[in-house]
Amino acid sequence: MDGFDLIIFDCDGVLVDSEIIAAEVESALLTEAGYPIGVEEMGERFAGMTWRNILLQIEREASIPFSASLLEKSEQLLDTRLANDVKAIPGVEFAVSRLPMKRCICSNSSSKRLDMMLSKVGLKPLFAPNIFSAKDLGPDRAKPKPDIFLHGASQMGVSPDKVVVVEDSVHGVHAARAAGMRVIGFTGASHSYPAHADKLTDAGAETAISRMNDLPGVVAALAAWEGVL
């Protein structure tokens, strides 16, 4: 696997099955606030985005002003649900054990939430201390901006062109491609939808997998093929 020196994992929807929980919480809050939206549409349209950016986008599209308290309410409800219900994506430990390059996590979730989720499902020791949150970079640095991926690569001492990213969201794929990295899409979490793989490849992922057990073989294949960015 000489083609890659670092593999970066998104967390939500890639390592932990949390996007479906977020979609359930956020769709209920938006519907209650006057913007009816189902769980599947929530996952398809907004997976990978911060709650703040979701609200801002909907406000622009639908001219619905949301109260500031909606931000805090969502965070509290979601933290409670995640602490009780979040589970690991099957096959992560197998995949990581067969990937020889450096690894880290780059996520839009807060460091506190990342620590809670990864500790709960037992995956934290596989990645600590190389777990990076876009929220720690400052305001307005989240995906789809490339900042967190560039930060992760810099912290790991690897050039972006030697990085492969595993992402489940279109916004995350855009961020990784903007950072000059190659991308594998992942569609194996509970929030996946019929056109998920197509949307990820349309956004710039070179391929998409639905089973984490397939990741080592796909990484090896991409490492042997000098794809065009």
Rosetta blueprint (number, residue, H / E / L):
1 M L
2 D L
3 G L
4 F L
5 D L
6 L E
7 I E
8 I E
9 F E
10 D L
11 C L
12 D E
13 G L
14 V L
15 L L
16 V E
17 D L
18 S L
19 E H
20 I H
21 I H
22 A H
23 A H
24 E H
25 V H
26 E H
27 S H
28 A H
29 L H
30 L H
31 T H
32 E H
33 A L
34 G L
35 Y L
36 P L
37 I L
38 G L
39 V H
40 E H
41 E H
42 M H
43 G H
44 E H
45 R H
46 F H
47 A L
48 G L
49 M L
50 T L
51 W H
52 R H
53 N H
54 I H
55 L H
56 L H
57 Q H
58 I H
59 E H
60 R H
61 E H
62 A H
63 S L
64 I L
65 P L
66 F L
67 S L
68 A L
69 S H
70 L H
71 L H
72 E H
73 K H
74 S H
75 E H
76 Q H
77 L H
78 L H
79 D H
80 T H
81 R H
82 L H
83 A H
84 N H
85 D H
86 V L
87 K L
88 A E
89 I L
90 P L
91 G L
92 V H
93 E H
94 F H
95 A H
96 V H
97 S H
98 R L
99 L L
100 P L
101 M L
102 K E
103 R E
104 C E
105 I E
106 C E
107 S E
108 N L
109 S L
110 S L
111 S H
112 K H
113 R H
114 L H
115 D H
116 M H
117 M H
118 L H
119 S H
120 K H
121 V H
122 G L
123 L L
124 K H
125 P H
126 L H
127 F H
128 A L
129 P L
130 N L
131 I E
132 F E
133 S E
134 A H
135 K H
136 D H
137 L H
138 G L
139 P L
140 D L
141 R L
142 A L
143 K L
144 P L
145 K L
146 P L
147 D H
148 I H
149 F H
150 L H
151 H H
152 G H
153 A H
154 S H
155 Q H
156 M H
157 G L
158 V L
159 S L
160 P H
161 D H
162 K H
163 V E
164 V E
165 V E
166 V E
167 E E
168 D L
169 S L
170 V H
171 H H
172 G H
173 V H
174 H H
175 A H
176 A H
177 R H
178 A H
179 A L
180 G L
181 M L
182 R E
183 V E
184 I E
185 G E
186 F E
187 T L
188 G L
189 A L
190 S L
191 H L
192 S L
193 Y L
194 P L
195 A L
196 H H
197 A H
198 D H
199 K H
200 L H
201 T H
202 D H
203 A H
204 G L
205 A L
206 E L
207 T E
208 A E
209 I E
210 S L
211 R L
212 M H
213 N H
214 D H
215 L H
216 P H
217 G H
218 V H
219 V H
220 A H
221 A H
222 L H
223 A H
224 A H
225 W L
226 E L
227 G L
228 V L
229 L L
